[in-house]
Amino acid sequence: MPPPEPEGGQSPADVLADAALALGGRGARAARDAVARGRDALASVLALPPGIRPAPGAPPFNDRAWTEQAPWALLRRLHAEGERTLRSLSDSPRLPAHRRPLARFLAQAVADATAPTNFLLTNPAALRDAWHTRGASLARGARHFAQDVRTRQGRPARMPPGSFRIGADLAATPGRVVHRNELLELLQYSPRTPRVHEVPLLLVPPWVNKYYIYDLAPGRSLVEWAVRQGFTVFCISARDHSSSTLDVDLEQFFTDGVLPALDVVLRTCAVRRVGLVGACSGGLFATALADWLAQTGTAEAASLTLLATALTLPEPFDRPHAFWEGEMRLLVELLSRDRRCIDGRKLALAFDLVRSEAQLWEPLTTGWLRGERPRAFDLTAWNDDNLDVPRKLFLDYFKVLAHGFDGSGRLRIAGRDLHPGHVTADTFALAAQIDHIVPWETAYRSTLLLRGDRTFRLVPSGHMGTVVSPPRPRTRHLASAHMPATAAQWRETAVPVEGSWWQGWTDWLAERSGGQVPSRTPRQRPGLAHDRAPGLYALHGWPDQLVQPTDDETPHSDSG
C-alpha cells in the first residue's frame, strides 16, 4: 500500500527528503542499474570497431570527439547514465504528483551543471582551441570571465557587450511619450499611413522586462508592423522601480499606472473602444482591464490579444492548496535584494535556470573556455535588460494565478471582482510550442476561461520568441477552427498555416477596429522632458554611448 500523500505545504527540504527515502528502495535499484549501464557503456565504447560510431549528439555534445574518440564517448555515456538516474529519482512514486516538477527541475539543473563540457579539462573543443591558439583562447576567456564578474555579477554574457544601441538598433520606431508618472510612461507611435483604423491599440508588456519586446530591431518589431498596417499604437513602458515605488502592489500598479494610461489613450483618440494586447505577465493586466471596462462602462475592449500568457497555474498545480506556499516564500527570499525589492538580475537568473544548458552553460563554455562571445541577438539584449520589481507586486501576481483567476477566487481591485470569465471581447491568443515559462497547454487552458469568441494559434518558438515573427519565406504556425475542452484535442484538429501570425493577427484586428479615420500624430506634451521614443524609463541602465534617441517625426508613407 503506498504511503499517504503529504499536505500541500512541503518545502524543498521535504521534497529532497522524500527523494532520499526513495533511495532506500527504488533509488537503490536505480543506482545498481546505473552502475550496470556504466559497465555496459564502458564495454561498448571500448569495443567500438573502426567506422562504427554512435549518432551525433545534440548540444552540448556536438563536437565530433564525443562520438569519434572512445575516451570522450565513454565520458559522455557516463554523464548520460547519471542524468538518467537523477530523472528516475525525480519520478519516484513516493513524491506527490504536484511535487515531481520541482524534483525534475532540480535533477535537470544538476545534470546540466555537471556536464563535462562545462569544465576545461573535460571539454575537447576548448582543449583543442587552446592548443591551436597557443593559449590565446584561454587568455581571451579569462578576460571575458573577469568582465562578466565585474559587470554581470558572474553571469556569462550571451553576446558581445555593446552590440546594440537603444533608439537605433532596438526600440527605434518613431514616437513620443504622451504620459508619464512615477510608475510608467505611455508611448504613442507616429503613423505611417495617411488614414488609420478608428480603434487604437494599447500594448501592455511584461513588468519584469522593458517594453521593447514589442519594438525590437527594425524589421523585427511588432509595433513597426502594426503601425505600417494602419493602426494607432500606444505602449506602456514601466520604470525600473526606485525607493519611492517599491511598496507598490498589484492593485496600485493597476489603478495608478495602467488605468491612467488607458484614460490618456481614450482621450487622445476621442474613442470609447480600444484593442488590448498583453504579453506574459502583461496579459493578466490586459485581461483585468477588459473586465474593468465592461464593469465600469467607461469604455469597451474591442479586442483582446494574449501572447504567451498564463491566467492559471500549469498542471498539476491546478488546485489552490497545491500551490507551493513554502517554496514561494523561499523563492522570494532568494530573489529579493531587500524586504521591498525583487532583484531583476536574480529573477532573470531564475528564468535562465529553467533552460540552463542553453542560457547559462553554453555561453559559459563559449565565452570563458573557448574565448569567443556568442553572436549578437536582439531578443537576448532585451532579455538581459531587466527591471527590479516591487516585492508586493511579485507576490500578488502569483497569488492571483494560484487563488484568483482560477477556480472560485477573484482579483479584487478598487472594490471590483475581476475575472477572465467576465470578458466577452473577442480574443486572439498565441502560445509557443517550446515555451519553458508558460507551457502552451497552460496558455490554451487560460484562453478557455474567457467567454468571447476565441482564436488560438501555436508557433514553433520559445517563450517571448512568440512576439517576434516578421513575415518571411517558409514561416508557418498552427491554427484550428475549433476550441475543444483540452489542449490535446485542439492539437489533433490543428493544421499548419503558411505565413507569419502577424499577418493573420492584423487581418483579425482590422475586422474589430472600426472604420478609417485620419491618422493621429503624437504631439509634444508640456512639461515632458526626454519625450522622444523610446522615452526616459527605457534608457535606464544603458551607458550614454549606447543611447540614440529616435529622429523627429517622418512623413507618412505607404504601408508597403
NORGI-V113970 format. One record per backbone hydrogen bond with DSSP energy under -1.0 kcal/mol. CO is the residue of the C=O (numbers start at 1). NH is the residue of the N-H. Records with the same first field share a line. If there is no record, write none. Layout:
CO = NH, NH
This chain:
11 = 15
12 = 16
13 = 17
14 = 18
15 = 19
16 = 20
17 = 21
18 = 22
21 = 24
22 = 25, 27
25 = 29
26 = 30
27 = 31
28 = 32
29 = 33
30 = 34
31 = 35
32 = 36
33 = 37
34 = 38
35 = 39
36 = 40
37 = 41
38 = 42
39 = 43
40 = 44
41 = 45
42 = 46
43 = 47
45 = 48
49 = 52
58 = 61
63 = 66
64 = 67, 68
65 = 69
69 = 73
70 = 74
71 = 75
72 = 76
73 = 77
74 = 78
75 = 79
76 = 80
77 = 81
78 = 82
79 = 83
80 = 84
81 = 85
82 = 86
83 = 87
84 = 88
85 = 89
86 = 90
87 = 91
89 = 92
92 = 95
96 = 99, 100
99 = 103
100 = 104
101 = 105
102 = 106
103 = 107
104 = 108
105 = 109
106 = 110
107 = 111
108 = 112
109 = 113
110 = 114
112 = 115
115 = 118
116 = 119
119 = 122
120 = 123
123 = 127
124 = 128
125 = 129
126 = 130
127 = 131
128 = 132
129 = 133
130 = 135
133 = 136
135 = 139
136 = 140
137 = 141
138 = 142
139 = 143
140 = 144
141 = 145
142 = 146
143 = 147
144 = 148
145 = 149
146 = 150
147 = 151
148 = 152, 154
152 = 155
165 = 168, 169, 170
166 = 548
170 = 167
174 = 190
175 = 533
176 = 188
179 = 186
183 = 239
184 = 181
185 = 237
186 = 178
187 = 235
188 = 176
192 = 557
194 = 519
196 = 517
200 = 275
201 = 234
202 = 277
203 = 236
204 = 279
208 = 387
211 = 214
214 = 223
215 = 171
217 = 220
221 = 225
222 = 226
223 = 227
224 = 228
225 = 229
226 = 231
227 = 230
230 = 197
232 = 201
233 = 189
234 = 203
235 = 187
237 = 185
242 = 245
245 = 248
249 = 253
250 = 254
251 = 255
252 = 256
253 = 257, 258
254 = 259
257 = 261
258 = 262
259 = 263
260 = 264
261 = 265
262 = 266
263 = 267
264 = 268
265 = 269
266 = 271
272 = 300
274 = 302
275 = 202
276 = 305
277 = 204
278 = 307
279 = 282
280 = 283
282 = 286
283 = 287
284 = 288
285 = 289
286 = 290
287 = 291
288 = 292
289 = 293
290 = 294
291 = 295
292 = 296
293 = 297
300 = 274
303 = 276
304 = 428
305 = 278
306 = 430
307 = 280
314 = 317
316 = 318
319 = 322
320 = 323
323 = 325
324 = 328
325 = 329
326 = 330
327 = 331
328 = 332
329 = 333
330 = 334
331 = 335
332 = 336
335 = 343
340 = 391
341 = 337, 338
342 = 389
343 = 347
344 = 348
345 = 349
346 = 350
347 = 351
348 = 352
349 = 353
352 = 355
353 = 356
355 = 359
356 = 360, 361
357 = 362
360 = 364
361 = 365
362 = 366
363 = 367
364 = 368, 369
365 = 370
366 = 372
377 = 381
378 = 382
379 = 383
380 = 384
382 = 385
384 = 386
385 = 210
389 = 342
390 = 394
391 = 395
392 = 396
393 = 397
394 = 398
395 = 399
396 = 400
397 = 401
398 = 402
399 = 403
400 = 404, 405
411 = 418
413 = 416
416 = 413
418 = 411
419 = 422
420 = 423
423 = 451
426 = 304
427 = 455
428 = 306
429 = 457
430 = 308
431 = 459
432 = 435
439 = 443
440 = 444
441 = 445
442 = 446
443 = 447
444 = 448
446 = 449
447 = 450
453 = 427
455 = 429
457 = 431
458 = 478
459 = 433, 461
461 = 434
463 = 466
464 = 467
472 = 475
475 = 499
477 = 497
478 = 458
479 = 495
486 = 490
487 = 491
488 = 492
489 = 493
490 = 494
495 = 479
497 = 477
500 = 504
501 = 505
502 = 506
503 = 507
504 = 508
505 = 509
506 = 510
507 = 511
509 = 512
510 = 513
513 = 199
515 = 198
517 = 196
525 = 528
531 = 177
532 = 535
533 = 550
537 = 540
539 = 542
543 = 546
544 = 547
546 = 166
